[in-house]
Amino acid sequence: MATINAMTFDQASYNPGDTITLTVSYTADTPSVNPVTETATANVTDAAGTVTATSTAPFVVNEPVSAGDVVSVTDTGNHTWAEQSDSGSVAVFTTTA
């Protein structure tokens, strides 16, 4: 289950026309990446073009998950909130006071 850890505003109060910035820190239910293990192969070739040694090693690529959790914001003043960024654990929104 996703959880919201904190909601913080950039100021304590706003005047009409000010930009309000809200940062939402959260723990997503759906991971933002899917780790995929791949294998690299290294070869040593001599002057005659003969492979004299081969070795392999695994590595992990964190592929983004396209259908992760979505953060949205509403308020009692019916402002329209625009998402500025979302890292998968911190989302930033703005609106006008």
PyMOL CGO cylinders between C-alpha atoms (Angstrom):
from pymol import cmd
from pymol.cgo import CYLINDER

trace = [
    CYLINDER, 0.00, 0.00, 0.00, 1.35, 3.43, -0.92, 0.3, 1, 1, 1, 1, 1, 1,
    CYLINDER, 1.35, 3.43, -0.92, 1.88, 5.95, 1.86, 0.3, 1, 1, 1, 1, 1, 1,
    CYLINDER, 1.88, 5.95, 1.86, 2.32, 9.72, 1.96, 0.3, 1, 1, 1, 1, 1, 1,
    CYLINDER, 2.32, 9.72, 1.96, 5.20, 10.52, 4.29, 0.3, 1, 1, 1, 1, 1, 1,
    CYLINDER, 5.20, 10.52, 4.29, 5.06, 14.34, 4.25, 0.3, 1, 1, 1, 1, 1, 1,
    CYLINDER, 5.06, 14.34, 4.25, 3.52, 17.35, 2.52, 0.3, 1, 1, 1, 1, 1, 1,
    CYLINDER, 3.52, 17.35, 2.52, 5.50, 20.59, 2.71, 0.3, 1, 1, 1, 1, 1, 1,
    CYLINDER, 5.50, 20.59, 2.71, 4.83, 24.05, 1.32, 0.3, 1, 1, 1, 1, 1, 1,
    CYLINDER, 4.83, 24.05, 1.32, 7.54, 26.53, 0.33, 0.3, 1, 1, 1, 1, 1, 1,
    CYLINDER, 7.54, 26.53, 0.33, 5.98, 29.30, 2.48, 0.3, 1, 1, 1, 1, 1, 1,
    CYLINDER, 5.98, 29.30, 2.48, 3.72, 29.57, 5.52, 0.3, 1, 1, 1, 1, 1, 1,
    CYLINDER, 3.72, 29.57, 5.52, 1.20, 31.88, 3.78, 0.3, 1, 1, 1, 1, 1, 1,
    CYLINDER, 1.20, 31.88, 3.78, 0.50, 33.31, 0.34, 0.3, 1, 1, 1, 1, 1, 1,
    CYLINDER, 0.50, 33.31, 0.34, -0.99, 36.45, -1.21, 0.3, 1, 1, 1, 1, 1, 1,
    CYLINDER, -0.99, 36.45, -1.21, -3.33, 36.35, -4.21, 0.3, 1, 1, 1, 1, 1, 1,
    CYLINDER, -3.33, 36.35, -4.21, -1.28, 35.72, -7.36, 0.3, 1, 1, 1, 1, 1, 1,
    CYLINDER, -1.28, 35.72, -7.36, 1.64, 34.06, -5.52, 0.3, 1, 1, 1, 1, 1, 1,
    CYLINDER, 1.64, 34.06, -5.52, 2.91, 30.71, -6.74, 0.3, 1, 1, 1, 1, 1, 1,
    CYLINDER, 2.91, 30.71, -6.74, 2.31, 27.95, -4.20, 0.3, 1, 1, 1, 1, 1, 1,
    CYLINDER, 2.31, 27.95, -4.20, 4.80, 25.07, -4.30, 0.3, 1, 1, 1, 1, 1, 1,
    CYLINDER, 4.80, 25.07, -4.30, 3.86, 21.81, -2.60, 0.3, 1, 1, 1, 1, 1, 1,
    CYLINDER, 3.86, 21.81, -2.60, 6.31, 18.92, -2.19, 0.3, 1, 1, 1, 1, 1, 1,
    CYLINDER, 6.31, 18.92, -2.19, 4.83, 15.49, -1.50, 0.3, 1, 1, 1, 1, 1, 1,
    CYLINDER, 4.83, 15.49, -1.50, 7.14, 12.79, -0.15, 0.3, 1, 1, 1, 1, 1, 1,
    CYLINDER, 7.14, 12.79, -0.15, 5.69, 9.30, -0.58, 0.3, 1, 1, 1, 1, 1, 1,
    CYLINDER, 5.69, 9.30, -0.58, 6.42, 5.59, -0.69, 0.3, 1, 1, 1, 1, 1, 1,
    CYLINDER, 6.42, 5.59, -0.69, 4.97, 4.11, -3.86, 0.3, 1, 1, 1, 1, 1, 1,
    CYLINDER, 4.97, 4.11, -3.86, 3.03, 0.86, -3.93, 0.3, 1, 1, 1, 1, 1, 1,
    CYLINDER, 3.03, 0.86, -3.93, 4.30, 0.13, -7.42, 0.3, 1, 1, 1, 1, 1, 1,
    CYLINDER, 4.30, 0.13, -7.42, 8.09, 0.19, -7.80, 0.3, 1, 1, 1, 1, 1, 1,
    CYLINDER, 8.09, 0.19, -7.80, 9.35, 2.88, -10.17, 0.3, 1, 1, 1, 1, 1, 1,
    CYLINDER, 9.35, 2.88, -10.17, 11.95, 0.50, -11.63, 0.3, 1, 1, 1, 1, 1, 1,
    CYLINDER, 11.95, 0.50, -11.63, 12.15, -3.16, -12.57, 0.3, 1, 1, 1, 1, 1, 1,
    CYLINDER, 12.15, -3.16, -12.57, 15.65, -4.61, -12.09, 0.3, 1, 1, 1, 1, 1, 1,
    CYLINDER, 15.65, -4.61, -12.09, 16.72, -6.73, -15.10, 0.3, 1, 1, 1, 1, 1, 1,
    CYLINDER, 16.72, -6.73, -15.10, 19.87, -8.85, -14.93, 0.3, 1, 1, 1, 1, 1, 1,
    CYLINDER, 19.87, -8.85, -14.93, 21.95, -8.88, -18.10, 0.3, 1, 1, 1, 1, 1, 1,
    CYLINDER, 21.95, -8.88, -18.10, 25.30, -10.52, -18.90, 0.3, 1, 1, 1, 1, 1, 1,
    CYLINDER, 25.30, -10.52, -18.90, 28.44, -8.92, -20.34, 0.3, 1, 1, 1, 1, 1, 1,
    CYLINDER, 28.44, -8.92, -20.34, 31.05, -11.03, -22.15, 0.3, 1, 1, 1, 1, 1, 1,
    CYLINDER, 31.05, -11.03, -22.15, 34.72, -10.08, -22.45, 0.3, 1, 1, 1, 1, 1, 1,
    CYLINDER, 34.72, -10.08, -22.45, 37.08, -11.75, -24.93, 0.3, 1, 1, 1, 1, 1, 1,
    CYLINDER, 37.08, -11.75, -24.93, 40.86, -11.67, -25.29, 0.3, 1, 1, 1, 1, 1, 1,
    CYLINDER, 40.86, -11.67, -25.29, 42.04, -12.18, -28.85, 0.3, 1, 1, 1, 1, 1, 1,
    CYLINDER, 42.04, -12.18, -28.85, 45.66, -12.88, -29.86, 0.3, 1, 1, 1, 1, 1, 1,
    CYLINDER, 45.66, -12.88, -29.86, 47.48, -11.38, -32.84, 0.3, 1, 1, 1, 1, 1, 1,
    CYLINDER, 47.48, -11.38, -32.84, 46.22, -14.20, -35.09, 0.3, 1, 1, 1, 1, 1, 1,
    CYLINDER, 46.22, -14.20, -35.09, 42.60, -13.35, -34.24, 0.3, 1, 1, 1, 1, 1, 1,
    CYLINDER, 42.60, -13.35, -34.24, 42.05, -16.38, -32.04, 0.3, 1, 1, 1, 1, 1, 1,
    CYLINDER, 42.05, -16.38, -32.04, 40.03, -15.91, -28.88, 0.3, 1, 1, 1, 1, 1, 1,
    CYLINDER, 40.03, -15.91, -28.88, 42.30, -17.05, -26.05, 0.3, 1, 1, 1, 1, 1, 1,
    CYLINDER, 42.30, -17.05, -26.05, 40.17, -16.16, -23.04, 0.3, 1, 1, 1, 1, 1, 1,
    CYLINDER, 40.17, -16.16, -23.04, 36.51, -15.45, -22.39, 0.3, 1, 1, 1, 1, 1, 1,
    CYLINDER, 36.51, -15.45, -22.39, 34.69, -14.43, -19.24, 0.3, 1, 1, 1, 1, 1, 1,
    CYLINDER, 34.69, -14.43, -19.24, 31.15, -13.30, -18.42, 0.3, 1, 1, 1, 1, 1, 1,
    CYLINDER, 31.15, -13.30, -18.42, 29.74, -11.22, -15.59, 0.3, 1, 1, 1, 1, 1, 1,
    CYLINDER, 29.74, -11.22, -15.59, 26.18, -10.19, -14.68, 0.3, 1, 1, 1, 1, 1, 1,
    CYLINDER, 26.18, -10.19, -14.68, 25.02, -6.60, -14.23, 0.3, 1, 1, 1, 1, 1, 1,
    CYLINDER, 25.02, -6.60, -14.23, 21.64, -5.07, -13.37, 0.3, 1, 1, 1, 1, 1, 1,
    CYLINDER, 21.64, -5.07, -13.37, 19.75, -2.46, -15.41, 0.3, 1, 1, 1, 1, 1, 1,
    CYLINDER, 19.75, -2.46, -15.41, 16.90, -0.72, -13.57, 0.3, 1, 1, 1, 1, 1, 1,
    CYLINDER, 16.90, -0.72, -13.57, 14.29, -0.33, -16.31, 0.3, 1, 1, 1, 1, 1, 1,
    CYLINDER, 14.29, -0.33, -16.31, 11.54, 2.20, -15.59, 0.3, 1, 1, 1, 1, 1, 1,
    CYLINDER, 11.54, 2.20, -15.59, 8.07, 0.87, -14.91, 0.3, 1, 1, 1, 1, 1, 1,
    CYLINDER, 8.07, 0.87, -14.91, 5.63, 2.67, -17.18, 0.3, 1, 1, 1, 1, 1, 1,
    CYLINDER, 5.63, 2.67, -17.18, 2.49, 2.20, -15.09, 0.3, 1, 1, 1, 1, 1, 1,
    CYLINDER, 2.49, 2.20, -15.09, 3.58, 3.28, -11.61, 0.3, 1, 1, 1, 1, 1, 1,
    CYLINDER, 3.58, 3.28, -11.61, 1.62, 5.10, -8.94, 0.3, 1, 1, 1, 1, 1, 1,
    CYLINDER, 1.62, 5.10, -8.94, 0.27, 8.56, -9.78, 0.3, 1, 1, 1, 1, 1, 1,
    CYLINDER, 0.27, 8.56, -9.78, 0.27, 11.45, -7.30, 0.3, 1, 1, 1, 1, 1, 1,
    CYLINDER, 0.27, 11.45, -7.30, -2.34, 14.18, -7.64, 0.3, 1, 1, 1, 1, 1, 1,
    CYLINDER, -2.34, 14.18, -7.64, -3.37, 17.19, -5.52, 0.3, 1, 1, 1, 1, 1, 1,
    CYLINDER, -3.37, 17.19, -5.52, -6.74, 18.83, -4.89, 0.3, 1, 1, 1, 1, 1, 1,
    CYLINDER, -6.74, 18.83, -4.89, -7.76, 21.48, -2.37, 0.3, 1, 1, 1, 1, 1, 1,
    CYLINDER, -7.76, 21.48, -2.37, -10.88, 23.07, -0.92, 0.3, 1, 1, 1, 1, 1, 1,
    CYLINDER, -10.88, 23.07, -0.92, -10.26, 26.28, -2.91, 0.3, 1, 1, 1, 1, 1, 1,
    CYLINDER, -10.26, 26.28, -2.91, -10.58, 24.43, -6.24, 0.3, 1, 1, 1, 1, 1, 1,
    CYLINDER, -10.58, 24.43, -6.24, -7.08, 25.44, -7.41, 0.3, 1, 1, 1, 1, 1, 1,
    CYLINDER, -7.08, 25.44, -7.41, -5.59, 23.65, -10.39, 0.3, 1, 1, 1, 1, 1, 1,
    CYLINDER, -5.59, 23.65, -10.39, -2.34, 21.94, -9.36, 0.3, 1, 1, 1, 1, 1, 1,
    CYLINDER, -2.34, 21.94, -9.36, 0.34, 21.27, -11.99, 0.3, 1, 1, 1, 1, 1, 1,
    CYLINDER, 0.34, 21.27, -11.99, 2.91, 18.54, -11.49, 0.3, 1, 1, 1, 1, 1, 1,
    CYLINDER, 2.91, 18.54, -11.49, 6.43, 19.92, -11.92, 0.3, 1, 1, 1, 1, 1, 1,
    CYLINDER, 6.43, 19.92, -11.92, 8.33, 16.70, -11.23, 0.3, 1, 1, 1, 1, 1, 1,
    CYLINDER, 8.33, 16.70, -11.23, 7.97, 13.21, -9.76, 0.3, 1, 1, 1, 1, 1, 1,
    CYLINDER, 7.97, 13.21, -9.76, 10.98, 11.05, -8.94, 0.3, 1, 1, 1, 1, 1, 1,
    CYLINDER, 10.98, 11.05, -8.94, 8.93, 8.06, -7.81, 0.3, 1, 1, 1, 1, 1, 1,
    CYLINDER, 8.93, 8.06, -7.81, 9.23, 9.09, -4.15, 0.3, 1, 1, 1, 1, 1, 1,
    CYLINDER, 9.23, 9.09, -4.15, 9.01, 12.91, -4.22, 0.3, 1, 1, 1, 1, 1, 1,
    CYLINDER, 9.01, 12.91, -4.22, 6.50, 14.86, -6.31, 0.3, 1, 1, 1, 1, 1, 1,
    CYLINDER, 6.50, 14.86, -6.31, 6.42, 18.65, -6.67, 0.3, 1, 1, 1, 1, 1, 1,
    CYLINDER, 6.42, 18.65, -6.67, 3.26, 20.58, -7.60, 0.3, 1, 1, 1, 1, 1, 1,
    CYLINDER, 3.26, 20.58, -7.60, 2.49, 24.26, -8.13, 0.3, 1, 1, 1, 1, 1, 1,
    CYLINDER, 2.49, 24.26, -8.13, -0.62, 26.41, -8.32, 0.3, 1, 1, 1, 1, 1, 1,
    CYLINDER, -0.62, 26.41, -8.32, -1.48, 30.09, -8.05, 0.3, 1, 1, 1, 1, 1, 1,
    CYLINDER, -1.48, 30.09, -8.05, -2.99, 31.52, -4.87, 0.3, 1, 1, 1, 1, 1, 1,
]
cmd.load_cgo(trace, "trace")
